[in-house]
C-alpha cells in the first residue's frame, strides 16, 4: 500500500469521553473525503488497539483529557514507533499541567494572570491565598480539560472548600479578570484567526461550552489591530516555548491591561462548530482543509525511518 492507513482514535477513558467521540466522528468523516484508507478506532482503555503497527498506520488522535492530552497515549505510540499527529508526549504532558505551562509562558514574556498552584492541604491557607488574589478568584484543576472542575469563588470559605476537594494533581488559583474570553488556533506554529467567546449568561464553563445556544462566537473577534496582533504573537510564543508541534489552541482573556494568557489546549475539540475550526475558517481553511493539514505532518513523519521508542518530531 503506497499510502498509510489513517487510524482515528476517539473516546478514551477520561470524563471528556463523549466530547472525544464527537470530535473523532467529525474528523473521521472529513478524513475519508481526503484519504482512501481511514479506519475508526474507539478507545476504551489505556492501550493501543490491536493491529495498529508502525509504518502501516498513522494515528489521528482526538482523545481529550486524561490519557489523551496528558502524553499517556502519545508515549505508548512513541514506544512502538507509530507516527501520530499533534504534540509529542513531552509537550502534551507539559501543556496538560497548567502550572508548568503558566511558568513557561511567563518566562517567555507572555502575560499570565496572577495566581498560584495549590494542593489539598493548602485549604488551611485559604484566607492568605484569597487575600492575595481576591476578591474574586478562579479555581481549576491543574491537570484537566474542557473546563471540567472550573469554579468561581467569592470567599475564603469557598476557596477552602474547593481546595479540600482538589485531586492529587492539585489546582490553580488565579485572580478573576473581568474581560473578554478569547481563543486562537495555532497551526504549524502560526496563529490562525482570533475568536471571541460570549456566554449569554455566566462564565464559559462546561455547561455553557457544550450546551447548544448558550454561547455566542464572533469570528474574527471585534478587537483593535494591535490587540489582535498581540494575542496572535503570544499564542505563537507559548506554542514554541512549550515545545508544541503541528497544532494547538491558546486561550486568553482580554482585561483592562490587555490580553492575558490562560492555557494551551493540545487536542482541542474538533467538531465543525468547535473553536479550532472556527479559528481556521476565518483564515480561509474549511473543516476538511484544516483536518488534512493536521494529519499531513504525521504522514511525513511516517515516511522517515526511526526506531521504536523515539519521538517522531
NORNOR-V698627 format. One record per backbone hydrogen bond with DSSP energy under -0.5 kcal/mol. NH is the residue of the N-H (numbers start at 1). CO is the residue of the C=O. E is the energy in kcal/mol with one decimal. If there is no record, write none. Layout:
BEGIN
nh->[NH:NH]
co->[CO:CO]
e->[E:E]
END
This chain:
BEGIN
nh->[5:6:7:7:8:8:9:9:10:10:12:12:17:20:21:22:23:24:25:26:27:28:29:30:31:32:33:33:34:34:35:38:39:41:43:43:47:52:53:56:57:58:59:60:61:62:68:69:70:75:76:77:78:79:80:81:82:83:83:85:92:93:94:95:96:97:97:98:98:101:102:103:104:105:106:107:108:109:110:113:116:118:122:123:124:125:126:129:130:131:132:133:134:137:138:139:140:142:148:150:151:153:153:159:160:161:162:163:164:165:165:166:170:171:172:173:174:174:175:176:177:178:179:180:181:182:183:184:185:186:187:188:190:192:193:195:196:197:198:200:201:205:206:209:210:211:212:214:216:218:219:220:221:223:228:229:230:231:232:233:234:235:236:237:238:239:240:241:242:243:244:247:248:249:250:251:252:253:254:255:255:258:260:261:262:263:265:266:268:274:276:278:279:280:281:282:283:284:285:286:290:291:292:293:294:295:296:297:298:299:300:301:302:303:303:304:309:310:313]
co->[56:37:5:58:6:39:7:60:8:41:10:43:14:16:17:18:19:20:21:22:23:24:25:26:27:28:29:30:30:31:31:36:6:8:10:41:45:49:51:54:53:5:83:7:59:9:65:65:65:71:72:73:74:75:76:78:77:57:81:59:88:89:90:91:92:93:94:96:142:97:98:99:100:101:102:103:104:106:105:261:173:171:119:120:121:122:123:125:126:127:128:129:130:153:174:151:172:170:145:147:139:137:151:155:156:157:158:159:160:161:162:163:167:118:140:116:138:172:114:136:175:176:177:254:197:252:195:250:193:248:190:246:187:185:279:183:218:181:216:214:214:203:147:205:206:207:210:211:198:196:217:194:194:221:224:225:226:227:228:229:230:231:232:233:234:235:236:237:238:240:239:245:186:265:184:263:182:260:180:253:258:255:253:111:251:251:249:264:265:271:269:274:275:276:277:278:280:281:280:284:286:287:288:289:290:291:292:293:295:295:296:297:298:299:300:301:78:307:311]
e->[-2.9:-2.8:-0.6:-2.7:-0.6:-2.7:-0.7:-1.9:-0.5:-2.0:-0.8:-2.4:-1.5:-2.4:-2.5:-1.7:-2.4:-3.2:-2.0:-2.0:-2.4:-2.7:-2.1:-2.0:-3.0:-1.9:-0.5:-1.2:-0.6:-1.2:-2.7:-0.5:-3.0:-2.6:-3.2:-0.6:-1.8:-1.6:-0.7:-0.8:-2.0:-2.7:-2.5:-2.6:-0.7:-2.6:-1.6:-3.3:-0.8:-2.2:-1.6:-2.3:-2.4:-2.2:-1.2:-1.0:-2.7:-0.5:-0.5:-2.2:-2.4:-2.3:-2.2:-2.5:-1.9:-0.9:-0.5:-1.0:-2.6:-2.4:-2.6:-2.1:-2.3:-2.7:-2.4:-2.0:-1.6:-1.5:-2.6:-0.8:-2.5:-2.8:-1.5:-1.6:-1.4:-2.0:-1.4:-2.7:-2.9:-2.4:-1.3:-2.0:-2.9:-2.3:-2.9:-3.0:-2.0:-2.2:-2.2:-1.7:-2.5:-2.8:-0.5:-2.1:-2.5:-2.0:-2.1:-2.8:-2.2:-0.7:-0.8:-1.6:-2.0:-2.8:-2.9:-2.9:-2.5:-0.5:-2.7:-2.3:-0.6:-0.6:-0.7:-2.1:-0.7:-2.6:-2.3:-2.1:-0.7:-2.7:-2.8:-3.6:-1.8:-3.3:-1.7:-3.0:-2.3:-2.7:-3.3:-2.8:-0.6:-2.0:-0.6:-2.3:-2.1:-1.2:-0.7:-1.8:-2.7:-2.4:-0.5:-0.6:-2.7:-2.4:-2.4:-2.4:-2.2:-2.5:-2.3:-2.3:-2.6:-2.4:-2.2:-2.2:-2.7:-2.3:-2.2:-2.9:-1.9:-1.4:-2.3:-2.4:-1.8:-1.8:-2.8:-2.6:-3.1:-2.0:-2.5:-0.8:-2.1:-1.8:-2.3:-3.2:-3.1:-1.0:-3.2:-0.6:-0.5:-2.1:-0.5:-1.8:-2.6:-2.3:-2.6:-1.5:-1.7:-1.9:-2.2:-0.7:-2.6:-2.6:-2.0:-2.3:-2.1:-1.5:-1.7:-0.7:-0.6:-1.9:-2.2:-2.3:-2.0:-0.8:-0.9:-1.2:-3.2:-1.4:-1.3]
END
